[in-house]
């Protein structure tokens, strides 16, 4: 059975990108920014400079090494959204304590 898309990323010019949600599923209006780093997604998610922004990751697979509370930049992330090409919900890292979702 094929999974149906449950979210849309709609740009100001009306362009729509369909996808799946993980984590928070609230509708939001945010500024979209890009990040080209292949690692450090946990630090990006908790970086206060991305407050109320949706970060689009250019690296194709995110979530491989999970989340570790010791690596947060701030205790309460304020990122507006996180767009990735492919999300891995089964991290493989001895330091991982949870997944992105």
Secondary structure, DSSP 8 states (H G I E B T S, - for coil): ------EEEE-TTS-EEEE---S-------EEEEE--SS-HHHHHT-GGGBTEEEEE-SSEE-TT-B-GGG-SSSS--B-EEE-SEE-SS---TT--B---
